[in-house]
Amino acid sequence: MGSPELSLSARQTIGDPAHRVWVSAATACEMAARFRIGKLPQAEDIDVNLSQYLRKQRFEALPISLEHAILAGRLPGPHGARSTAC
């Protein structure tokens, strides 16, 4: 959680044991896809061991139902994007 891309407030909130941190299955899908196409080459270990990393950081998998996925797929993307990715 030492990422400079996160604000100090975000790092403190995520690091606070009083807060639950949820990670979507869509995040795992996006990471794996970006690793596969070479846009995230440093993520090889994470791609293989994501569940272990989540447990180590006390992050929880966000349960997503089919209904959630369908509703999310209906949301407009940024700038009219027509992506069919996770």
VEXDREN-2710 file (C-alpha; in Angstrom, 1 decimal):
% VEXDREN-2710
k/r/px/py/pz
1/MET/0.0/0.0/0.0
2/GLY/2.9/2.3/-0.5
3/SER/1.8/3.1/-4.0
4/PRO/2.5/6.8/-4.8
5/GLU/-0.6/6.7/-7.0
6/LEU/-2.8/6.5/-3.9
7/SER/-3.4/9.6/-1.8
8/LEU/-2.3/9.6/1.8
9/SER/-5.9/9.5/2.8
10/ALA/-6.6/6.4/0.6
11/ARG/-3.6/4.6/2.0
12/GLN/-4.6/5.3/5.6
13/THR/-8.2/4.2/5.0
14/ILE/-7.2/1.0/3.2
15/GLY/-4.6/0.3/5.9
16/ASP/-7.0/0.9/8.8
17/PRO/-8.0/-2.5/10.2
18/ALA/-11.4/-1.1/11.1
19/HIS/-12.2/-0.9/7.4
20/ARG/-13.1/-3.8/5.1
21/VAL/-11.5/-3.7/1.7
22/TRP/-13.4/-5.5/-1.1
23/VAL/-11.8/-6.6/-4.4
24/SER/-14.1/-7.4/-7.4
25/ALA/-13.7/-10.5/-9.5
26/ALA/-13.7/-8.0/-12.4
27/THR/-10.4/-6.6/-11.0
28/ALA/-8.8/-10.1/-11.2
29/CYS/-10.1/-10.5/-14.7
30/GLU/-8.7/-7.1/-15.8
31/MET/-5.3/-7.8/-14.2
32/ALA/-5.0/-11.3/-15.8
33/ALA/-6.0/-9.9/-19.2
34/ARG/-3.4/-7.0/-18.9
35/PHE/-0.7/-9.5/-17.8
36/ARG/-1.6/-11.8/-20.7
37/ILE/-1.3/-9.0/-23.4
38/GLY/1.9/-7.6/-21.8
39/LYS/0.5/-4.4/-20.4
40/LEU/1.2/-5.5/-16.8
41/PRO/4.3/-7.7/-17.0
42/GLN/5.3/-7.1/-13.4
43/ALA/2.1/-8.9/-12.2
44/GLU/3.1/-12.5/-13.0
45/ASP/3.3/-13.5/-9.4
46/ILE/0.1/-11.6/-8.5
47/ASP/-1.6/-13.3/-11.5
48/VAL/-0.8/-16.7/-10.1
49/ASN/-1.2/-15.9/-6.4
50/LEU/-3.9/-13.2/-6.1
51/SER/-5.9/-15.1/-3.5
52/GLN/-2.9/-15.3/-1.2
53/TYR/-2.1/-11.6/-1.7
54/LEU/-5.7/-10.7/-0.8
55/ARG/-5.6/-12.7/2.4
56/LYS/-2.2/-11.3/3.4
57/GLN/-3.6/-7.7/3.0
58/ARG/-6.9/-8.6/4.7
59/PHE/-8.8/-7.8/1.5
60/GLU/-12.0/-9.7/0.7
61/ALA/-13.4/-10.9/-2.5
62/LEU/-16.5/-9.0/-3.5
63/PRO/-19.3/-11.5/-4.2
64/ILE/-20.8/-10.6/-7.6
65/SER/-23.9/-12.3/-8.8
66/LEU/-25.1/-12.6/-12.4
67/GLU/-27.6/-9.9/-11.8
68/HIS/-24.8/-7.6/-10.6
69/ALA/-22.7/-8.4/-13.7
70/ILE/-25.6/-7.7/-16.0
71/LEU/-26.4/-4.3/-14.4
72/ALA/-22.7/-3.4/-14.5
73/GLY/-22.5/-4.3/-18.2
74/ARG/-25.3/-1.9/-18.9
75/LEU/-23.5/1.1/-17.3
76/PRO/-22.1/3.6/-19.8
77/GLY/-18.3/3.5/-20.1
78/PRO/-16.0/6.5/-19.9
79/HIS/-16.1/8.7/-22.9
80/GLY/-18.5/6.4/-24.7
81/ALA/-16.1/3.5/-24.7
82/ARG/-17.5/0.3/-26.2
83/SER/-15.3/-2.2/-24.3
84/THR/-16.6/-5.7/-23.8
85/ALA/-13.9/-6.5/-21.2
86/CYS/-14.8/-7.9/-17.8
END
